[in-house]
Amino acid sequence: MVTLDERPQLIDALSALRDRVAAVRLPLPLPGASRARQTRAELLAQLDDYLVPRLKDPDAPLLAVVGGSTGAGKSTLVNSLVGRRVSESGVLRPTTRTPVLVCHPEDHHWFAGMRVLPQLTRVWLPQADEEHPVEEPPEENALRVETAASLPRGLALLDAPDIDSLVVENRLLAAELICAADIWVMVTTASRYADAVPWHLLRTAKEYDATLVTVLDRVPHQVIGEVSRQYEALLDKAGLGDVPRFTIPELPESTDGGSGLLPDSAVAPLRGWLAHRAEDPAARQQALHRTATGVIDSLDSRLPELAGAVAAQYASAVRLGGAVETAYREQAKRVRQQLGRGAVLAGDARTRWRGYPRDSTADELLDALAESLAALLHCAVAAAEERVRDAWQRDPAADALGPPRTGGDREAGERTGVEVRRWRRVLEELAEEEVRNVERPSGSRSSRASRTAVPEADTVAALLAASLLGGRRTRAAGDRLAELLGAQAALRLRDKGGELVLSYVDRVLHAERDRRLAPLDGLDVTPEPQAELIAALSVLQKEK
């Protein structure tokens, strides 16, 4: 049971929970994600605009939000309850673009600040009259605050935009404003009382157990009894039979474009009901307690659902990332196998090796081997991307990440070429260092002529590359290195060169893998928000 006495620990628990909800990210287009995003938005609206402000200031005026679909007569109803025009109404639909809040002059300070609806800028205009009708202020995200001594102290009315407005921003704002209400006043008409939109709001109010009142507006006199009975039957069937109902007949003031005020007799019952809630301490406490308790109790089911949506997002992110990791891991294994088989020694590289050193220079052989290695790596990247594309095409969550690259991605080929050229430079530096460090026999001459001269660094580099990339077919390159450098030096050089090749293979594939994962990593889908939501809910449940 929640009491509306100020309770710092409960407020702290709700504030912490609010931060956990705000931290939730649901970027992947999974089934149910749209509903989860709406739940998140509604939770933030209720916590920011209603629950926390209400618990901090239990003595603040009751806020009754008047909501409904296009043409339901909300603005005319608010004007009539106040006794003068405070909200623009007319034939043009949707009319209400800027929400209007009306309160008693002595309650003005409660709404002049940012206690509720802090995201809306406050706007005050000169009081309207028959000769100077109200004009909508040009500001977006604005709340117009009016005062009227005709309203009782402790009661404020808020005329919200149409919940089915053609303007998306208006629909979202209407839903947010309703979440800020102590009392939900749902307005519908004789011709639209069975529509889905008002019933969605009614069922939502029932789900939250909010203090709710319904107004059946613009009912023709000749069918007022029949329509009222049918509407009552629908409410009973929906479990809303105890909701106060008010019926307003179709009147000239409501059919000529809504430019006038309804007769006092038409709105007196509703005005009296609202005034009683504001002026009678027991009725006020009952209204506040029901709405606040209903919202807090609804968190027991809504937050686990949101946590489940977070878990589904993380599972999908792991699945999408796993497809990328698997594709590139398999290609890395395949490239290593191809290197062991000497797959690089193909095409021009094979021709250059066969012609070396008679018909090909060391530099030409090294060029051909580097180009063949780059082609092998580019093919591996293309194959990995093809595998990723196939996996992602079967996963609707991947729509948020953009399409994987095709096999002929030119930029990937250029990046691979850059890395292979870097590998070649480092390989040449290794060869130069080994040539400088090689020990020459002193005294007697070597019986082999090739040992009598210091080997050229480019020759050592070309032979080293051939021995590393050509497999068994270039065994002679290793033998030649041993002749030029000595067995131990040649073995040491080949070990360093082998590590260098594998490090650059991994460097190329890991870079392309990380590039493919970057959009997913940028979404920052992690498992922590799920646990944090449940933990925050647990703390709140102990404080209720």
LOBA-621839 format. One record per residue (C-alpha): residue in one letter; x, y, z. Coordinates in nm, 3 decimals, decimal comma, always signed. Example, Ala and Ser with C-alpha at 12.3 -4.5 7.8 and 13.67 -1.06 7.14 Angstrom:
<atoms>
A_+1,230_-0,450_+0,780
S_+1,367_-0,106_+0,714
</atoms>
This chain:
<atoms>
M_+0,000_+0,000_+0,000
V_+0,138_+0,341_-0,103
T_+0,056_+0,653_+0,095
L_+0,099_+0,998_-0,054
D_+0,282_+1,139_+0,244
E_+0,625_+1,250_+0,130
R_+0,857_+0,949_+0,157
P_+1,216_+1,027_+0,061
Q_+1,324_+0,662_+0,035
L_+1,038_+0,578_-0,200
I_+1,113_+0,886_-0,410
D_+1,481_+0,790_-0,424
A_+1,389_+0,436_-0,534
L_+1,163_+0,574_-0,808
S_+1,428_+0,822_-0,921
A_+1,688_+0,545_-0,942
L_+1,444_+0,328_-1,134
R_+1,374_+0,618_-1,367
D_+1,746_+0,644_-1,448
R_+1,757_+0,271_-1,524
V_+1,460_+0,305_-1,760
A_+1,621_+0,604_-1,933
A_+1,939_+0,399_-1,987
V_+1,750_+0,132_-2,183
R_+1,833_+0,118_-2,554
L_+1,619_-0,082_-2,795
P_+1,771_-0,008_-3,138
L_+1,721_-0,344_-3,308
P_+1,392_-0,393_-3,498
L_+1,285_-0,711_-3,320
P_+0,927_-0,832_-3,283
G_+0,786_-0,648_-2,985
A_+1,059_-0,381_-2,987
S_+0,817_-0,109_-3,094
R_+0,586_-0,189_-2,804
A_+0,885_-0,197_-2,567
R_+0,996_+0,148_-2,687
Q_+0,645_+0,278_-2,625
T_+0,649_+0,121_-2,279
R_+0,980_+0,290_-2,206
A_+0,845_+0,628_-2,322
E_+0,528_+0,588_-2,113
L_+0,729_+0,487_-1,807
L_+0,953_+0,790_-1,836
A_+0,653_+1,017_-1,887
Q_+0,471_+0,877_-1,585
L_+0,778_+0,889_-1,362
D_+0,893_+1,237_-1,473
D_+0,558_+1,407_-1,523
Y_+0,340_+1,242_-1,264
L_+0,466_+0,996_-1,006
V_+0,783_+1,160_-0,874
P_+0,637_+1,516_-0,878
R_+0,318_+1,392_-0,712
L_+0,500_+1,210_-0,433
K_+0,729_+1,508_-0,378
D_+0,433_+1,751_-0,363
P_+0,123_+1,561_-0,245
D_-0,055_+1,893_-0,179
A_-0,023_+2,016_-0,539
P_-0,351_+2,064_-0,730
L_-0,519_+1,772_-0,899
L_-0,439_+1,764_-1,270
A_-0,726_+1,640_-1,485
V_-0,615_+1,580_-1,844
V_-0,892_+1,594_-2,103
G_-0,806_+1,356_-2,386
G_-0,982_+1,206_-2,682
S_-0,987_+1,163_-3,056
T_-1,019_+1,427_-3,328
G_-1,348_+1,614_-3,322
A_-1,457_+1,480_-2,983
G_-1,513_+1,833_-2,852
K_-1,240_+1,841_-2,589
S_-1,161_+2,210_-2,628
T_-1,527_+2,311_-2,623
L_-1,574_+2,100_-2,311
V_-1,276_+2,262_-2,135
N_-1,395_+2,611_-2,235
S_-1,742_+2,531_-2,103
L_-1,610_+2,393_-1,774
V_-1,404_+2,710_-1,725
G_-1,682_+2,943_-1,841
R_-1,483_+3,126_-2,107
R_-1,269_+3,048_-2,410
V_-0,924_+2,940_-2,305
S_-0,856_+2,677_-2,572
E_-0,906_+2,723_-2,944
S_-1,173_+2,504_-3,103
G_-1,326_+2,500_-3,446
V_-1,408_+2,317_-3,765
L_-1,042_+2,267_-3,860
R_-0,917_+1,930_-3,734
P_-0,699_+1,866_-3,549
T_-0,749_+2,201_-3,375
T_-0,554_+2,173_-3,052
R_-0,186_+2,193_-3,137
T_-0,052_+2,350_-2,819
P_-0,175_+2,198_-2,492
V_-0,354_+2,440_-2,261
L_-0,349_+2,413_-1,882
V_-0,605_+2,611_-1,680
C_-0,588_+2,651_-1,303
H_-0,711_+2,882_-1,028
P_-0,502_+3,202_-1,000
E_-0,381_+3,102_-0,654
D_-0,256_+2,770_-0,793
H_-0,059_+2,932_-1,072
H_+0,278_+2,882_-0,900
W_+0,237_+2,506_-0,904
F_+0,248_+2,502_-1,285
A_+0,458_+2,808_-1,367
G_+0,775_+2,613_-1,290
M_+0,897_+2,280_-1,417
R_+0,743_+2,061_-1,148
V_+0,542_+1,871_-1,407
L_+0,599_+1,843_-1,782
P_+0,950_+1,992_-1,755
Q_+1,017_+1,940_-2,125
L_+0,746_+2,192_-2,224
T_+0,820_+2,564_-2,230
R_+0,563_+2,774_-2,041
V_+0,377_+3,032_-2,248
W_+0,139_+3,300_-2,118
L_-0,085_+3,503_-2,347
P_-0,326_+3,790_-2,282
Q_-0,667_+3,668_-2,176
A_-0,896_+3,599_-2,471
D_-1,244_+3,732_-2,520
E_-1,509_+3,725_-2,788
E_-1,349_+4,008_-2,984
H_-0,995_+3,875_-2,947
P_-0,997_+3,498_-2,985
V_-0,715_+3,281_-2,863
E_-0,428_+3,231_-3,106
E_-0,198_+2,935_-3,085
P_+0,155_+3,040_-2,984
P_+0,422_+2,964_-3,243
E_+0,655_+2,780_-3,003
E_+0,695_+2,408_-3,038
N_+0,705_+2,194_-2,724
A_+0,510_+2,464_-2,542
L_+0,248_+2,452_-2,269
R_+0,011_+2,749_-2,244
V_-0,087_+2,819_-1,883
E_-0,412_+3,008_-1,818
T_-0,579_+3,103_-1,491
A_-0,951_+3,119_-1,422
A_-1,116_+3,206_-1,089
S_-1,415_+2,998_-1,196
L_-1,217_+2,680_-1,131
P_-1,196_+2,566_-0,769
R_-0,862_+2,581_-0,596
G_-0,682_+2,251_-0,610
L_-0,800_+2,161_-0,962
A_-0,631_+2,214_-1,298
L_-0,760_+2,115_-1,641
L_-0,530_+2,031_-1,930
D_-0,663_+2,023_-2,287
A_-0,441_+1,774_-2,471
P_-0,389_+1,735_-2,848
D_-0,587_+1,469_-3,032
I_-0,473_+1,116_-2,952
D_-0,532_+1,019_-3,316
S_-0,388_+1,335_-3,470
L_-0,246_+1,312_-3,819
V_+0,060_+1,487_-3,679
V_+0,283_+1,228_-3,513
E_+0,427_+1,479_-3,266
N_+0,074_+1,567_-3,149
R_-0,013_+1,201_-3,088
L_+0,304_+1,144_-2,888
L_+0,250_+1,460_-2,686
A_-0,112_+1,365_-2,614
A_-0,004_+1,027_-2,478
E_+0,265_+1,192_-2,267
L_+0,023_+1,446_-2,122
I_-0,225_+1,176_-2,026
C_+0,054_+0,999_-1,839
A_+0,092_+1,315_-1,627
A_-0,270_+1,311_-1,508
D_-0,413_+1,253_-1,163
I_-0,751_+1,213_-1,334
W_-0,804_+1,091_-1,687
V_-1,103_+1,252_-1,860
M_-1,167_+1,052_-2,177
V_-1,396_+1,223_-2,429
T_-1,563_+1,042_-2,717
T_-1,870_+1,100_-2,932
A_-2,189_+0,920_-3,022
S_-2,049_+0,839_-3,365
R_-1,707_+0,719_-3,247
Y_-1,750_+0,567_-2,902
A_-1,671_+0,218_-3,035
D_-1,352_+0,324_-3,218
A_-1,028_+0,151_-3,131
V_-0,834_+0,463_-3,030
P_-1,048_+0,577_-2,733
W_-1,080_+0,217_-2,617
H_-0,705_+0,175_-2,618
L_-0,683_+0,465_-2,374
L_-0,966_+0,328_-2,162
R_-0,799_-0,012_-2,137
T_-0,467_+0,154_-2,055
A_-0,635_+0,349_-1,774
K_-0,783_+0,024_-1,643
E_-0,442_-0,143_-1,662
Y_-0,294_+0,135_-1,450
D_-0,607_+0,149_-1,230
A_-0,605_+0,526_-1,285
T_-0,882_+0,756_-1,163
L_-1,092_+0,773_-1,478
V_-1,405_+0,948_-1,596
T_-1,562_+0,921_-1,942
V_-1,764_+1,177_-2,134
L_-1,994_+1,072_-2,417
D_-2,025_+1,396_-2,614
R_-2,248_+1,524_-2,895
V_-2,517_+1,260_-2,861
P_-2,831_+1,335_-3,071
H_-3,139_+1,374_-2,851
Q_-3,340_+1,111_-3,037
V_-3,086_+0,834_-2,968
I_-2,938_+0,949_-2,638
G_-3,093_+0,663_-2,442
E_-2,996_+0,390_-2,687
V_-2,638_+0,515_-2,734
S_-2,590_+0,556_-2,358
R_-2,706_+0,198_-2,297
Q_-2,477_+0,059_-2,567
Y_-2,183_+0,256_-2,435
E_-2,254_+0,138_-2,082
A_-2,266_-0,222_-2,204
L_-1,927_-0,184_-2,370
L_-1,779_-0,041_-2,051
D_-1,924_-0,325_-1,845
K_-1,782_-0,581_-2,086
A_-1,439_-0,419_-2,057
G_-1,451_-0,427_-1,678
L_-1,504_-0,050_-1,659
G_-1,861_-0,053_-1,540
D_-1,778_+0,146_-1,225
V_-1,620_+0,434_-1,419
P_-1,822_+0,758_-1,382
R_-1,998_+0,840_-1,710
F_-2,130_+1,174_-1,826
T_-2,339_+1,231_-2,136
I_-2,362_+1,563_-2,318
P_-2,631_+1,598_-2,586
E_-2,569_+1,741_-2,928
L_-2,628_+2,114_-2,901
P_-2,598_+2,409_-3,138
E_-2,285_+2,518_-2,954
S_-2,121_+2,183_-3,031
T_-2,234_+2,152_-3,392
D_-2,154_+2,494_-3,535
G_-1,781_+2,439_-3,527
G_-1,747_+2,454_-3,153
S_-1,717_+2,832_-3,142
G_-1,947_+2,880_-2,842
L_-1,976_+2,752_-2,487
L_-2,208_+2,471_-2,389
P_-2,493_+2,560_-2,154
D_-2,395_+2,534_-1,790
S_-2,656_+2,263_-1,740
A_-2,476_+2,039_-1,992
V_-2,144_+2,040_-1,804
A_-2,260_+2,103_-1,445
P_-2,257_+1,731_-1,343
L_-1,898_+1,685_-1,467
R_-1,787_+2,014_-1,315
G_-1,939_+1,913_-0,984
W_-1,771_+1,573_-0,990
L_-1,431_+1,730_-1,057
A_-1,484_+2,004_-0,795
H_-1,577_+1,742_-0,535
R_-1,251_+1,560_-0,600
A_-1,058_+1,882_-0,549
E_-1,247_+2,019_-0,245
D_-1,336_+1,710_-0,043
P_-1,024_+1,577_+0,137
A_-1,143_+1,216_+0,134
A_-1,239_+1,223_-0,234
R_-0,912_+1,395_-0,323
Q_-0,707_+1,139_-0,130
Q_-0,897_+0,855_-0,293
A_-0,836_+0,991_-0,643
L_-0,467_+1,054_-0,584
H_-0,412_+0,727_-0,403
R_-0,579_+0,521_-0,672
T_-0,382_+0,670_-0,961
A_-0,044_+0,673_-0,784
T_-0,086_+0,323_-0,647
G_-0,207_+0,198_-0,984
V_+0,098_+0,333_-1,163
I_+0,340_+0,195_-0,903
D_+0,170_-0,146_-0,899
S_+0,178_-0,159_-1,280
L_+0,558_-0,142_-1,264
D_+0,562_-0,499_-1,128
S_+0,461_-0,628_-1,470
R_+0,580_-0,353_-1,704
L_+0,942_-0,344_-1,590
P_+1,002_-0,721_-1,627
E_+0,854_-0,695_-1,977
L_+1,094_-0,411_-2,056
A_+1,382_-0,611_-1,907
G_+1,282_-0,903_-2,128
A_+1,294_-0,677_-2,433
V_+1,643_-0,564_-2,330
A_+1,751_-0,927_-2,296
A_+1,613_-1,003_-2,643
Q_+1,808_-0,709_-2,785
Y_+2,130_-0,835_-2,630
A_+2,070_-1,192_-2,749
S_+2,018_-1,063_-3,102
A_+2,329_-0,848_-3,082
V_+2,531_-1,150_-2,969
R_+2,382_-1,355_-3,251
L_+2,461_-1,090_-3,514
G_+2,813_-1,039_-3,381
G_+2,865_-1,412_-3,360
A_+2,788_-1,449_-3,729
V_+3,063_-1,198_-3,809
E_+3,312_-1,358_-3,570
T_+3,245_-1,705_-3,711
A_+3,275_-1,593_-4,073
Y_+3,609_-1,422_-4,022
R_+3,745_-1,694_-3,793
E_+3,674_-1,956_-4,060
Q_+3,842_-1,745_-4,327
A_+4,146_-1,691_-4,106
K_+4,179_-2,068_-4,068
R_+4,132_-2,117_-4,441
V_+4,398_-1,858_-4,529
R_+4,650_-2,027_-4,301
Q_+4,577_-2,359_-4,472
Q_+4,621_-2,200_-4,814
L_+4,949_-2,042_-4,710
G_+5,072_-2,382_-4,600
R_+4,978_-2,528_-4,939
G_+5,157_-2,247_-5,124
A_+4,837_-2,103_-5,274
V_+5,003_-1,762_-5,312
L_+5,235_-1,910_-5,577
A_+4,983_-1,880_-5,857
G_+4,942_-1,680_-6,175
D_+5,205_-1,414_-6,225
A_+5,377_-1,506_-5,897
R_+5,431_-1,861_-6,022
T_+5,559_-1,736_-6,355
R_+5,802_-1,497_-6,187
W_+5,934_-1,771_-5,961
R_+5,995_-2,007_-6,248
G_+6,184_-1,732_-6,431
Y_+6,389_-1,622_-6,132
P_+6,667_-1,518_-6,145
R_+6,726_-1,550_-6,521
D_+6,409_-1,383_-6,651
S_+6,279_-1,208_-6,337
T_+6,446_-0,978_-6,092
A_+6,413_-1,010_-5,716
D_+6,198_-0,697_-5,707
E_+5,961_-0,832_-5,973
L_+5,928_-1,161_-5,786
L_+5,853_-0,980_-5,462
D_+5,596_-0,759_-5,639
A_+5,418_-1,062_-5,780
L_+5,414_-1,247_-5,449
A_+5,278_-0,940_-5,265
E_+5,002_-0,891_-5,523
S_+4,906_-1,259_-5,500
L_+4,896_-1,242_-5,118
A_+4,675_-0,931_-5,136
A_+4,440_-1,111_-5,376
L_+4,420_-1,411_-5,144
L_+4,332_-1,190_-4,846
H_+4,079_-0,987_-5,045
C_+3,906_-1,308_-5,151
A_+3,896_-1,416_-4,786
V_+3,734_-1,087_-4,684
A_+3,480_-1,118_-4,966
A_+3,397_-1,475_-4,862
A_+3,352_-1,368_-4,500
E_+3,125_-1,081_-4,602
E_+2,921_-1,318_-4,818
R_+2,876_-1,546_-4,519
V_+2,775_-1,252_-4,300
R_+2,529_-1,128_-4,559
D_+2,362_-1,468_-4,582
A_+2,330_-1,489_-4,203
W_+2,205_-1,133_-4,162
Q_+1,948_-1,162_-4,438
R_+1,775_-1,427_-4,228
D_+1,778_-1,206_-3,917
P_+1,535_-0,909_-3,903
A_+1,748_-0,745_-3,633
A_+2,020_-0,681_-3,891
D_+1,805_-0,419_-4,066
A_+1,934_-0,162_-3,817
L_+2,295_-0,217_-3,925
G_+2,290_-0,165_-4,299
P_+2,381_-0,425_-4,563
P_+2,711_-0,615_-4,547
R_+2,956_-0,537_-4,824
T_+2,946_-0,733_-5,145
G_+3,234_-0,950_-5,258
G_+3,372_-0,681_-5,491
D_+3,411_-0,410_-5,233
R_+3,678_-0,181_-5,381
E_+3,764_-0,004_-5,057
A_+3,827_-0,335_-4,879
G_+4,065_-0,429_-5,159
E_+4,248_-0,098_-5,123
R_+4,282_-0,140_-4,747
T_+4,415_-0,492_-4,794
G_+4,664_-0,367_-5,050
V_+4,792_-0,104_-4,808
E_+4,850_-0,365_-4,538
V_+5,030_-0,602_-4,774
R_+5,260_-0,321_-4,887
R_+5,337_-0,253_-4,520
W_+5,412_-0,623_-4,475
R_+5,651_-0,610_-4,769
R_+5,839_-0,311_-4,625
V_+5,881_-0,481_-4,289
L_+5,992_-0,802_-4,462
E_+6,253_-0,606_-4,656
E_+6,374_-0,445_-4,333
L_+6,411_-0,791_-4,179
A_+6,620_-0,901_-4,477
E_+6,839_-0,590_-4,460
E_+6,902_-0,642_-4,088
E_+6,995_-1,006_-4,138
V_+7,234_-0,918_-4,420
R_+7,406_-0,664_-4,195
N_+7,436_-0,912_-3,910
V_+7,548_-1,215_-4,105
E_+7,891_-1,343_-3,993
R_+8,153_-1,399_-4,263
P_+8,418_-1,669_-4,229
S_+8,771_-1,530_-4,177
G_+9,085_-1,686_-4,313
S_+9,009_-1,959_-4,561
R_+8,781_-1,901_-4,856
S_+8,449_-2,084_-4,876
S_+8,438_-2,353_-5,139
R_+8,110_-2,206_-5,265
A_+8,135_-1,899_-5,477
S_+7,805_-1,764_-5,350
R_+7,954_-1,738_-5,000
T_+8,240_-1,519_-5,109
A_+8,017_-1,211_-5,157
V_+7,770_-1,034_-4,925
P_+7,417_-1,114_-5,051
E_+7,192_-0,838_-5,177
A_+6,911_-0,746_-4,937
D_+6,649_-0,751_-5,212
T_+6,757_-1,100_-5,311
V_+6,726_-1,220_-4,951
A_+6,382_-1,056_-4,923
A_+6,256_-1,216_-5,244
L_+6,384_-1,560_-5,147
L_+6,239_-1,525_-4,799
A_+5,896_-1,428_-4,937
A_+5,906_-1,718_-5,184
S_+6,000_-1,969_-4,914
L_+5,723_-1,843_-4,685
L_+5,443_-1,822_-4,943
G_+5,522_-2,090_-5,200
G_+5,492_-2,407_-4,996
R_+5,684_-2,716_-5,112
R_+5,726_-2,578_-5,462
T_+5,966_-2,310_-5,337
R_+6,180_-2,531_-5,115
A_+6,476_-2,427_-5,327
A_+6,430_-2,069_-5,200
G_+6,495_-2,186_-4,844
D_+6,800_-2,383_-4,955
R_+6,935_-2,077_-5,134
L_+6,886_-1,864_-4,822
A_+7,088_-2,114_-4,619
E_+7,366_-2,092_-4,875
L_+7,369_-1,712_-4,863
L_+7,326_-1,659_-4,488
G_+7,415_-1,984_-4,321
A_+7,173_-2,243_-4,190
Q_+7,113_-2,088_-3,850
A_+7,063_-1,735_-3,984
A_+6,830_-1,862_-4,257
L_+6,625_-2,056_-4,004
R_+6,607_-1,757_-3,772
L_+6,499_-1,533_-4,059
R_+6,230_-1,774_-4,174
D_+6,090_-1,797_-3,821
K_+6,065_-1,417_-3,799
G_+5,921_-1,397_-4,147
G_+5,660_-1,663_-4,074
E_+5,542_-1,478_-3,765
L_+5,530_-1,158_-3,970
V_+5,311_-1,311_-4,241
L_+5,064_-1,452_-3,991
S_+5,050_-1,127_-3,794
Y_+4,960_-0,930_-4,107
V_+4,705_-1,189_-4,215
D_+4,538_-1,151_-3,876
R_+4,575_-0,774_-3,895
V_+4,389_-0,756_-4,228
L_+4,109_-0,993_-4,129
H_+4,065_-0,851_-3,780
A_+4,044_-0,496_-3,917
E_+3,771_-0,593_-4,165
R_+3,591_-0,792_-3,897
D_+3,599_-0,495_-3,660
R_+3,479_-0,267_-3,937
R_+3,180_-0,494_-3,990
L_+3,113_-0,507_-3,615
A_+3,146_-0,129_-3,567
P_+2,777_-0,044_-3,640
L_+2,670_-0,314_-3,396
D_+2,917_-0,199_-3,132
G_+2,794_+0,156_-3,185
L_+2,444_+0,054_-3,077
D_+2,591_-0,025_-2,733
V_+2,354_-0,316_-2,670
T_+2,473_-0,468_-2,343
P_+2,321_-0,706_-2,084
E_+2,364_-0,469_-1,788
P_+2,038_-0,271_-1,827
Q_+1,833_-0,589_-1,782
A_+1,988_-0,669_-1,443
E_+1,978_-0,304_-1,340
L_+1,606_-0,278_-1,415
I_+1,525_-0,585_-1,208
A_+1,747_-0,467_-0,924
A_+1,585_-0,121_-0,923
L_+1,239_-0,280_-0,922
S_+1,337_-0,500_-0,629
V_+1,445_-0,195_-0,428
L_+1,119_-0,019_-0,514
Q_+0,910_-0,318_-0,406
K_+1,077_-0,310_-0,064
E_+0,992_+0,060_-0,028
K_+0,626_+0,038_-0,132
</atoms>
